[in-house]
Amino acid sequence: MQSTESSQAAANNKDQVLSQPTPAYDSILELAPYQTGKPVEELTREYGVSDVVKLASNENPMGCSPYVTLAITEQLGQLARYPDGNGYYLKQGIADFTGINIECITLGNGSNDLLDILARSFVGAHDAVVYSQYAFVVYSMVTKMQGATGIEVPAQRFSHDLAAMGQAVADNANTKMVFIANPNNPTGTQLERADLREFIASLPSSVLVVLDEAYIEYSPKSNNRALLDEFDNVVIVRTFSKAYGLAGLRIGYALSSAPVADLLNRIRQPFNVSRIGLAAAAASLADQDFIEQVRLTNEEQMRWLEKQFDTLGLGFVNSHANFIMVEIDDAADIYQALLEQGVIVRPLASYGLPNWLRITVGLAEDNMRLIDTLQSILTND
Ligand SMILES: Cc1ncc(COP(=O)(O)O)c(C=O)c1O
């Protein structure tokens, strides 16, 4: 048989494939890399647009508390030193703010870090994890990373169907964890406390319920801190990335029973929150006046956007967070057309919502720019 260069290359390739390291679990092969909102710098590079409005990652357009700058400046002479691995001052601030004991708190490098730590601490390859269709994508990611079985329960009017989720737990005796986002990203829906309470009470106490409250500051009614007093199998995860305006610093926290926090703190990397992150988060937590301003501004702008969508004849899902999901034909084309005019929003095809865009509520001028651009695209102006 004649051996050509290309057949030799193919043979080498085959050897390479066979000798490649394989992932710990086949489920890792099902993972797609997390799709982030397009960075402003990338858009400028690709399309040469300079005046970019980013409404794609649910960041706070008002920035963060002015006290953060001072707190960060105070740390600048200490950068050669590791941070406090226990994050004592930040935890003390969180303990005072939430009325929970310091040994019930775990800090994370953003709340995604905590979702990962939770899965690594409690979920093994033979376990199942229950979450809702259209819920935050990281729940299925951390489940698959553990080689566990993800059970996605169909949503009900874009929200968690708690009855069906309870049934899924009952049908799968190996369920170890349930993830619930309240309010949910990307749909913005919110669950009633009484329904949530009833759901948790109906589950075996060996099932850990993770309540993700990333957007809680925008919707104080979604605050389910009280459930921690009643249930040892509840964990609440929060972040400084959204209303606190510190997404670039990566800080989140989990509230749980002390034994759960003890486990999480064993799995957590020793210095998972930076010195600057700790100082900034503590300073921003102390400035609740800023958070109130953020909440009011978001609410006012949300109402304005809803009116505009009504006028444009676009459907939307009522949102309790700082973003809104809008129904639009040819969403992928509209997303692209908006991009080319310097407005970044979030397409939702990867969530199985190809006819929807998720739009973060911006400042008044950002929202006006969005609506003007959208209107001109829709009317072919
Ligand atoms: C529901 C929800 N949970 C968690 C996160 C993670 O945020 P971070 O890791 O920045 O704290 C996000 C971010 O988009 C989110 O929407």
The ligand as an SDF file (V2000), in Angstrom:
LIG
                    3D

 16 16  0  0  0  0  0  0  0  0999 V2000
  -28.6850   34.2910   38.7520 C   0  0  0  0  0  0  0  0  0  0  0  0
  -27.2060   34.5490   38.7590 C   0  0  0  0  0  0  0  0  0  0  0  0
  -26.4540   33.9310   39.6710 N   0  0  0  0  0  0  0  0  0  0  0  0
  -25.1310   34.1230   39.7370 C   0  0  0  0  0  0  0  0  0  0  0  0
  -24.4950   34.9600   38.8520 C   0  0  0  0  0  0  0  0  0  0  0  0
  -23.0010   35.0610   38.9260 C   0  0  0  0  0  0  0  0  0  0  0  0
  -22.5510   36.3270   39.2380 O   0  0  0  0  0  0  0  0  0  0  0  0
  -21.1240   36.5850   39.8510 P   0  0  0  0  0  0  0  0  0  0  0  0
  -20.2790   35.3490   39.6690 O   0  0  0  0  0  0  0  0  0  0  0  0
  -20.5920   37.7440   39.1270 O   0  0  0  0  0  0  0  0  0  0  0  0
  -21.3510   36.8480   41.3130 O   0  0  0  0  0  0  0  0  0  0  0  0
  -25.2220   35.6250   37.8700 C   0  0  0  0  0  0  0  0  0  0  0  0
  -24.5480   36.4890   36.8920 C   0  0  0  0  0  0  0  0  0  0  0  0
  -25.0130   36.8000   35.8450 O   0  0  0  0  0  0  0  0  0  0  0  0
  -26.6170   35.4110   37.8340 C   0  0  0  0  0  0  0  0  0  0  0  0
  -27.3710   36.0150   36.9180 O   0  0  0  0  0  0  0  0  0  0  0  0
  1  2  1  0
  2  3  1  0
  2 15  2  0
  3  4  2  0
  4  5  1  0
  5  6  1  0
  5 12  2  0
  6  7  1  0
  7  8  1  0
  8  9  2  0
  8 10  1  0
  8 11  1  0
 12 13  1  0
 12 15  1  0
 13 14  2  0
 15 16  1  0
M  END
$$$$
